[in-house]
Amino acid sequence: MNNKPKLLANASRSWPEALAIVFSMLAIVISAYSLVAARQQHEDERSSEMLDALFEDWDNLSAALAEDWEVSYLGEPPETYYTARDLLRRTLAGISTEEKLRVLALERVYASRILAMFEHSQKQWQLAVKAGDATRLELMNTEMDFWTRVQLRNPRLLWYWSKDGGGVLWVADQETIPFYDARVLHDPDHPLTYAPDPVGVVQVEVDEDSAPANEPR
């Protein structure tokens, strides 16, 4: 019996089935690629938005410090801190007690504002770690390195954030305090080389008998 027509018929049916399988697999691959591409685009957009927000925060802080130039040295890295501080000391040497008090009040406002900015960046870093977003995580790692190795090591901020100094850190989130302690004060790979500055640019003589002490928390 001749099976050739039967084999040809089977072959003619198998080709469309094979093509259907191939096209189905291609559709799956294309869908997967589209999903990955869409996710990457979303991550890129989020990273771009985050970067814009970070730059906006720093631009706003820089603009504010330029306006309140008497405390602009709070934005200085440790390496240039004392040069900026001493210049401001000479500039403000002749101001009244009331003006000195205004400068001290401004300093505390900015120390608290910078704390809030740092905590916001820390939360963004934690979200990037949790999400496993490599692009955002790389961005936030760079941001946190700047915070913990440069900005927060400003000697005057070290004093303001010290519990024995300005005490601003008392109002920080409970997650912030150990993070700050580990990454700023006691990082073995990047040891702290500048001490807190308890004086700053102005000094006001205070009667210790009438000055209220910080209450323990």
KOLPA-536501 format. One record per residue (C-alpha): y, x, z; chain. Coordinates in nm, 2 decimals, always signed. Each point is the difference from the previous one (the first is absolute). Layout:
BEGIN
+--------+--------+--------+--------+
:     py :     px :     pz : cadena :
+--------+--------+--------+--------+
:      Y :      X :      Z :      A :
...
+--------+--------+--------+--------+
This chain:
BEGIN
+--------+--------+--------+--------+
:     py :     px :     pz : cadena :
+--------+--------+--------+--------+
:  +0.00 :  +0.00 :  +0.00 :      A :
:  +0.34 :  +0.13 :  -0.09 :      A :
:  +0.23 :  +0.03 :  +0.31 :      A :
:  +0.30 :  +0.14 :  -0.18 :      A :
:  +0.20 :  -0.32 :  -0.04 :      A :
:  -0.06 :  -0.07 :  +0.37 :      A :
:  +0.12 :  +0.35 :  +0.10 :      A :
:  +0.31 :  -0.04 :  -0.22 :      A :
:  +0.07 :  -0.34 :  +0.16 :      A :
:  -0.03 :  +0.15 :  +0.35 :      A :
:  +0.22 :  +0.29 :  -0.10 :      A :
:  +0.26 :  -0.23 :  -0.14 :      A :
:  +0.01 :  -0.19 :  +0.33 :      A :
:  +0.01 :  +0.31 :  +0.22 :      A :
:  +0.31 :  +0.15 :  -0.16 :      A :
:  +0.23 :  -0.29 :  +0.09 :      A :
:  -0.15 :  +0.00 :  +0.35 :      A :
:  +0.06 :  +0.38 :  +0.03 :      A :
:  +0.36 :  -0.04 :  -0.13 :      A :
:  +0.06 :  -0.28 :  +0.25 :      A :
:  -0.12 :  +0.23 :  +0.28 :      A :
:  +0.22 :  +0.29 :  -0.12 :      A :
:  +0.30 :  -0.23 :  -0.03 :      A :
:  -0.07 :  -0.14 :  +0.35 :      A :
:  -0.01 :  +0.35 :  +0.14 :      A :
:  +0.31 :  +0.10 :  -0.18 :      A :
:  +0.17 :  -0.31 :  +0.14 :      A :
:  -0.10 :  +0.10 :  +0.35 :      A :
:  +0.12 :  +0.36 :  -0.05 :      A :
:  +0.33 :  -0.12 :  -0.14 :      A :
:  +0.04 :  -0.25 :  +0.29 :      A :
:  -0.07 :  +0.27 :  +0.26 :      A :
:  +0.24 :  +0.24 :  -0.17 :      A :
:  +0.27 :  -0.27 :  -0.01 :      A :
:  -0.06 :  -0.07 :  +0.37 :      A :
:  +0.03 :  +0.37 :  +0.08 :      A :
:  +0.31 :  +0.04 :  -0.22 :      A :
:  +0.16 :  -0.31 :  +0.15 :      A :
:  -0.07 :  +0.13 :  +0.35 :      A :
:  +0.14 :  +0.34 :  -0.08 :      A :
:  +0.31 :  -0.16 :  -0.15 :      A :
:  +0.04 :  -0.20 :  +0.32 :      A :
:  -0.04 :  +0.31 :  +0.21 :      A :
:  +0.25 :  +0.19 :  -0.22 :      A :
:  +0.25 :  -0.29 :  +0.03 :      A :
:  -0.05 :  -0.01 :  +0.38 :      A :
:  +0.04 :  +0.38 :  +0.03 :      A :
:  +0.32 :  -0.02 :  -0.22 :      A :
:  +0.14 :  -0.28 :  +0.22 :      A :
:  -0.09 :  +0.19 :  +0.32 :      A :
:  +0.17 :  +0.32 :  -0.14 :      A :
:  +0.31 :  -0.20 :  -0.09 :      A :
:  +0.01 :  -0.15 :  +0.35 :      A :
:  -0.04 :  +0.34 :  +0.17 :      A :
:  +0.28 :  +0.15 :  -0.21 :      A :
:  +0.22 :  -0.30 :  +0.07 :      A :
:  -0.06 :  +0.04 :  +0.38 :      A :
:  +0.09 :  +0.37 :  -0.01 :      A :
:  +0.30 :  -0.06 :  -0.23 :      A :
:  +0.13 :  -0.26 :  +0.24 :      A :
:  -0.05 :  +0.23 :  +0.30 :      A :
:  +0.17 :  +0.29 :  -0.18 :      A :
:  +0.29 :  -0.23 :  -0.10 :      A :
:  +0.04 :  -0.12 :  +0.36 :      A :
:  -0.01 :  +0.35 :  +0.14 :      A :
:  +0.26 :  +0.11 :  -0.25 :      A :
:  +0.23 :  -0.28 :  +0.12 :      A :
:  -0.08 :  +0.08 :  +0.37 :      A :
:  +0.03 :  +0.37 :  -0.06 :      A :
:  +0.04 :  +0.08 :  +0.37 :      A :
:  -0.37 :  -0.05 :  +0.03 :      A :
:  -0.11 :  +0.12 :  -0.34 :      A :
:  -0.18 :  +0.29 :  +0.15 :      A :
:  -0.28 :  -0.24 :  +0.10 :      A :
:  -0.11 :  +0.01 :  -0.36 :      A :
:  -0.03 :  +0.38 :  -0.01 :      A :
:  -0.33 :  +0.18 :  -0.01 :      A :
:  -0.06 :  +0.24 :  +0.29 :      A :
:  +0.08 :  +0.31 :  -0.21 :      A :
:  +0.36 :  -0.12 :  -0.06 :      A :
:  +0.05 :  -0.21 :  +0.31 :      A :
:  +0.19 :  +0.25 :  +0.21 :      A :
:  +0.24 :  +0.10 :  -0.28 :      A :
:  +0.09 :  -0.37 :  -0.05 :      A :
:  +0.02 :  -0.07 :  +0.37 :      A :
:  +0.23 :  +0.30 :  +0.07 :      A :
:  +0.23 :  -0.10 :  -0.28 :      A :
:  +0.03 :  -0.35 :  +0.13 :      A :
:  +0.05 :  +0.13 :  +0.36 :      A :
:  +0.31 :  +0.20 :  -0.12 :      A :
:  +0.12 :  -0.30 :  -0.20 :      A :
:  -0.03 :  -0.24 :  +0.29 :      A :
:  +0.12 :  +0.24 :  +0.27 :      A :
:  +0.33 :  -0.17 :  +0.07 :      A :
:  -0.10 :  -0.37 :  +0.00 :      A :
:  +0.05 :  -0.23 :  +0.30 :      A :
:  -0.27 :  -0.11 :  +0.25 :      A :
:  +0.00 :  -0.34 :  -0.16 :      A :
:  -0.07 :  +0.15 :  -0.34 :      A :
:  -0.28 :  +0.22 :  +0.15 :      A :
:  -0.16 :  -0.31 :  +0.14 :      A :
:  +0.02 :  -0.17 :  -0.34 :      A :
:  -0.18 :  +0.30 :  -0.16 :      A :
:  -0.27 :  -0.01 :  +0.27 :      A :
:  -0.04 :  -0.38 :  -0.06 :      A :
:  -0.03 :  +0.07 :  -0.38 :      A :
:  -0.26 :  +0.27 :  +0.06 :      A :
:  -0.22 :  -0.24 :  +0.19 :      A :
:  +0.04 :  -0.27 :  -0.27 :      A :
:  -0.11 :  +0.24 :  -0.27 :      A :
:  -0.29 :  +0.14 :  +0.22 :      A :
:  -0.13 :  -0.36 :  +0.03 :      A :
:  +0.05 :  -0.07 :  -0.37 :      A :
:  -0.19 :  +0.31 :  -0.10 :      A :
:  -0.28 :  -0.10 :  +0.24 :      A :
:  -0.02 :  -0.34 :  -0.18 :      A :
:  -0.01 :  +0.17 :  -0.34 :      A :
:  -0.28 :  +0.23 :  +0.11 :      A :
:  -0.21 :  -0.28 :  +0.15 :      A :
:  +0.04 :  -0.19 :  -0.33 :      A :
:  -0.12 :  +0.30 :  -0.20 :      A :
:  -0.29 :  +0.04 :  +0.25 :      A :
:  -0.11 :  -0.36 :  -0.05 :      A :
:  +0.01 :  +0.05 :  -0.38 :      A :
:  -0.21 :  +0.31 :  +0.03 :      A :
:  -0.26 :  -0.19 :  +0.21 :      A :
:  -0.02 :  -0.27 :  -0.26 :      A :
:  -0.05 :  +0.25 :  -0.27 :      A :
:  -0.28 :  +0.16 :  +0.20 :      A :
:  -0.16 :  -0.34 :  +0.06 :      A :
:  +0.03 :  -0.10 :  -0.36 :      A :
:  -0.14 :  +0.32 :  -0.14 :      A :
:  +0.28 :  +0.02 :  -0.25 :      A :
:  +0.00 :  +0.36 :  -0.11 :      A :
:  +0.34 :  -0.01 :  -0.17 :      A :
:  +0.17 :  -0.17 :  +0.29 :      A :
:  -0.18 :  +0.22 :  +0.25 :      A :
:  +0.12 :  +0.32 :  -0.17 :      A :
:  +0.35 :  -0.14 :  +0.00 :      A :
:  -0.01 :  -0.09 :  +0.36 :      A :
:  -0.16 :  +0.32 :  +0.11 :      A :
:  +0.29 :  +0.18 :  -0.15 :      A :
:  +0.24 :  -0.23 :  +0.18 :      A :
:  -0.17 :  +0.04 :  +0.33 :      A :
:  -0.01 :  +0.38 :  -0.04 :      A :
:  +0.38 :  -0.01 :  -0.05 :      A :
:  +0.05 :  -0.22 :  +0.31 :      A :
:  -0.23 :  +0.20 :  +0.23 :      A :
:  +0.07 :  +0.36 :  -0.12 :      A :
:  +0.37 :  -0.03 :  -0.08 :      A :
:  +0.21 :  -0.30 :  +0.10 :      A :
:  -0.14 :  -0.08 :  +0.34 :      A :
:  +0.02 :  +0.37 :  +0.10 :      A :
:  +0.38 :  -0.02 :  -0.01 :      A :
:  +0.08 :  +0.14 :  +0.35 :      A :
:  +0.23 :  -0.29 :  +0.10 :      A :
:  -0.25 :  -0.26 :  -0.11 :      A :
:  -0.26 :  +0.19 :  +0.20 :      A :
:  +0.21 :  -0.05 :  +0.30 :      A :
:  +0.09 :  -0.37 :  -0.07 :      A :
:  -0.37 :  -0.08 :  -0.06 :      A :
:  -0.11 :  +0.19 :  +0.31 :      A :
:  -0.09 :  -0.22 :  +0.30 :      A :
:  +0.17 :  +0.25 :  +0.22 :      A :
:  +0.31 :  +0.00 :  -0.23 :      A :
:  +0.15 :  -0.29 :  -0.19 :      A :
:  -0.31 :  -0.21 :  +0.05 :      A :
:  +0.02 :  -0.18 :  -0.34 :      A :
:  -0.37 :  +0.04 :  -0.05 :      A :
:  -0.06 :  -0.24 :  +0.29 :      A :
:  +0.06 :  -0.29 :  -0.23 :      A :
:  -0.24 :  +0.13 :  -0.27 :      A :
:  -0.32 :  -0.17 :  -0.10 :      A :
:  -0.30 :  +0.12 :  +0.21 :      A :
:  -0.16 :  +0.14 :  -0.31 :      A :
:  +0.31 :  +0.20 :  -0.08 :      A :
:  +0.01 :  +0.20 :  +0.33 :      A :
:  -0.34 :  +0.19 :  -0.03 :      A :
:  +0.06 :  +0.05 :  -0.37 :      A :
:  +0.34 :  +0.15 :  +0.06 :      A :
:  -0.14 :  +0.22 :  +0.28 :      A :
:  -0.29 :  +0.13 :  -0.22 :      A :
:  +0.19 :  +0.05 :  -0.32 :      A :
:  +0.34 :  +0.11 :  +0.12 :      A :
:  -0.03 :  +0.15 :  +0.35 :      A :
:  -0.35 :  +0.14 :  +0.00 :      A :
:  -0.12 :  +0.06 :  -0.36 :      A :
:  -0.20 :  +0.33 :  +0.02 :      A :
:  +0.03 :  +0.06 :  -0.37 :      A :
:  +0.38 :  -0.05 :  +0.00 :      A :
:  +0.12 :  +0.10 :  +0.35 :      A :
:  +0.34 :  -0.12 :  +0.12 :      A :
:  +0.24 :  +0.29 :  +0.00 :      A :
:  +0.33 :  -0.16 :  +0.11 :      A :
:  +0.07 :  -0.14 :  +0.34 :      A :
:  +0.18 :  -0.33 :  +0.07 :      A :
:  +0.38 :  +0.02 :  +0.02 :      A :
:  +0.12 :  -0.19 :  +0.31 :      A :
:  +0.37 :  +0.05 :  -0.08 :      A :
:  +0.08 :  -0.07 :  -0.37 :      A :
:  +0.35 :  +0.02 :  -0.13 :      A :
:  +0.19 :  -0.15 :  +0.30 :      A :
:  -0.03 :  +0.00 :  +0.37 :      A :
:  +0.14 :  -0.25 :  +0.25 :      A :
:  +0.01 :  +0.08 :  +0.37 :      A :
:  -0.17 :  -0.27 :  +0.20 :      A :
:  +0.02 :  -0.07 :  +0.37 :      A :
:  -0.37 :  +0.02 :  +0.09 :      A :
:  +0.05 :  -0.22 :  +0.31 :      A :
:  +0.13 :  -0.29 :  -0.21 :      A :
:  -0.22 :  +0.06 :  -0.31 :      A :
:  -0.30 :  -0.24 :  -0.02 :      A :
:  -0.33 :  +0.17 :  -0.03 :      A :
:  -0.26 :  -0.10 :  -0.26 :      A :
:  -0.25 :  -0.24 :  +0.17 :      A :
:  -0.37 :  +0.10 :  -0.03 :      A :
:  -0.20 :  -0.22 :  -0.23 :      A :
+--------+--------+--------+--------+
